[in-house]
Amino acid sequence: MEGLARYRRVKDISMLSMVSKTINQHVINYISTSSGSKRLLLQDFHNLELPGRRQDSVILEHYRLLGLLFKRCTLLLPTKERLKYIHKIFAEVSCFKFNGCAAPMQCLGLSCYGMFLQTLTAGWDELECHRVYNFLCEMTNLSRKMQTIVFSKPGSARKLELRTRLFCRNVLLDHWTHRSDSVFWLTRILKPWPMVNQARLLYIIFGPISPEDGQVIWQKMVEEPTDESSLRGLADAIRLLYDTGTKEWTADDVISLVDELSVVPREWLLENNARLLILSGNNICFTFMASKAVNGRAAELARLIVFLALVCEKELYCMDWAVKMMLKVCKVFSTSVERSNFLQNVANAFACVIMEMLQSVMSGDRDEEERNFLNLFHLVHAQANFHKEVLYLTMNSLST
């Protein structure tokens, strides 16, 4: 059997393992040999010889097929025994370990492990997948590592933050095709922690990183307006939790998480907060703003409207979206007096933010002055276009 298997493709061995119990046991025994594991566990995770992403796809496909092989040949074993057997085989590969690779940013090891795991567990029920997550936590001491990074000062454990991000993304989150699977694994990561720690973990796993060394950029949202690419991962994760409809995440949970996220590590610039809400989608944006209206935070909400308009202006989004969002939120207020006060707050907020930006232009150094002036330029145009859309709506309502 060993001589035969050595020359067959992984796909062929996988099919062969289902022929009979006897052959299945031969396959398991073969995988357990040094020659079998060497033959099957390809380790060219740092091979950059092939152009583009070809090498990535070749080795990832190999580990997808390997996951199918292990799924079939361990089918009759209890879940715990399957995991122990796989761990014993994979323990020989250093790049599959949490801290195993010296160059994790250039390594495909964890991605291959994740692809293998996704194929292995596809179709398993939630109880079995819980066991998988608990087993991985036990083998990697993941919970203790997460505890370290959520209770440490942001950036004080940079290497551990990076390793945690890579393990969570590459092994647990990135390979799923169904959103329900993705939200299951993300929930396992976040839910054991209080909301404030969930926000910190979300930022570590999905927040902006340095392209040079992959380390989390903690001050990105605090110091200056950022771009869509820095927020896309966070927005996608928030939408995943909100839209999937899992019983473990209520709308209030997700809105509270967004609120906590906007002060990680300190209070974000309001423009970055507005950009995150836009990227997160209409439902989350409205629900977030409506919660502020219900809680009597009209002045804070008015300033947020200003920055929603500013982002729309900068990114050439339709300004009527910002106006319609304001009017939709306006209906949340229960009395006409509250609605009038809110609209007055929006008008005042435009004036206040323009004056604040003008003062920044006048008091900043030359480089900062140019940046602040450009921001002021966009805000003045945002105000003009915002009010133009209000006038259009008013005119249309009068003519009907």
ABEGO torsion letter per residue (X at the ends): XAAAAAABBAAAAAAAAAABAAAAAAAAAAAABAAAAAAABBABAABAABBEAAAAAAAAAAAAAAAAAAAAAAAABBAAAAAAAAAAAAAABAAABAAABABAAABAAAAAAAAAAAAAABGBBAAAAAAAAAAAAAAAGAAAAAAAAAABBBGABAAAAAAAAAAAAAAAAAABABAAAAAAAAAAAAAABBAAAAAAAAAAAABBBBAAAGBBBAAAAAABBBBAAAAAAAAAAAAAAAAAGBAABBAAAAAAAAAAAAAOABBBBAAAAAAAAAAAEAAAAAAAAAAAAAAGBAAAAAAAAAAAAAAAAAAGBBAAAAAAAAAAAAAABABAAAAAAAAAAAAAAAAAAAAAAAAAAAABBAAAAAAAAAAAAAAAAAAAAAAAAAAAAAAAAAAX
